[in-house]
Each structure stands twice: as C-alpha cells, then as structure tokens.
C-alpha cells in the first residue's frame, strides 16, 4: 500500500513506522504457576518479579482449559514460517524475521505507528490460525484454539536492538531446522 498522492500545494503525510518483536505462545503450553516463570496482567511491569512455581495455580489453569495443549509439529512450524510473509503483506507490515518453535513463535515486523503491536499480534494470531486450520481443521482433529491469550509485544527502538533481535530470531529458525528464518532482502516496507 502506498500513501495517496497529495493535492498540489499540500504535503504528503509521513507515516512513522515502528519495529516490533512479537512472541505468541501456543495454547496451554505455558501456564501461570508451572515451573517456568511467567507474567500476567497484574505482574507485567519492568523490574517486577516473575510469577514463580505454584502447583495449585498451574492446576487451576489446566482445569480452565477448553482444549488440549498445542505443541507444533515440524510441518506446522514450517507452514507458519512460510505463511508469515503473506500474513505480513495482508496486514501491511514488513517482515524482518520469523521463527516457529514447538510452543511459541517469534516475529520481528515493522508496522505503522498507528498499528499498535498488540493489534498486530492479534491479527497475526487470527490469520495464522486460519492458515493452520486449512490443513488441520477442527473437524479432522485440529485444535479449536492454536494460540494462548496475549503474548509478548516489545517495541524495537534502536537499530542495534533491531539487528540483535533479527539475528537471534533467524538463528532460532535455522537451528530448529525450519525454513531459513530470514525475510527476503527488501521485504521490509519503508514508510
């Protein structure tokens, strides 16, 4: 999508763009209170301690689950990485890198400032679910819900951090044996 051509004598609007490091977890793979630290809405401030192990809370979380835990197989992970470019094009976002692991997906994207990272994450989850349900529909045993609620959305505010997080995500994909982890050169849209 390109910006409309301004009328003579008017200045075209400059669309500010923000890079985001987005992490989405698979449904039920990481519950509050299990052995790994987590954050929730009440414990999500800088320098605040993580939620630690709490077996009673983890058990309560498991009882509230509406379907089974989702762990992505290699084919599903490959499909996510392959589909991410089209997902980003659909949203008008530029793709820097993507890596799908068995229980989460890391994505580094560039979006207009108006497209907040949490909204980008929400649409990304919806469109990836649609893509996965084409191959693994609920009626054939596919999960009713692919993704956990929420996820991590971090603005990438420096070139150094952008380089580091992009390299890290690409290396995760290569190390996992899925795809290349790299977006095609020039795939990031400039505002």
Buried (B, 14 or more C-beta within 10 A) or exposed (E): EEEEEEEEEEEEEEBEBBBBBBBBBBBBBBBBBBEEEBBEEEEEEEEEEEBEEBEEBBEEBEEEEEEEBBBBEEEBBBBBBBBBBEBBBEBBBBBBBBBBBBBBBBBBBBBBEEBBBEEBBBBBBEBBBEBBBEEBEEEEEBBEBBBBEBBBBBEBEEEEBBEEBBBBBBEBBBEBEBBEBBBEEEBBBEB
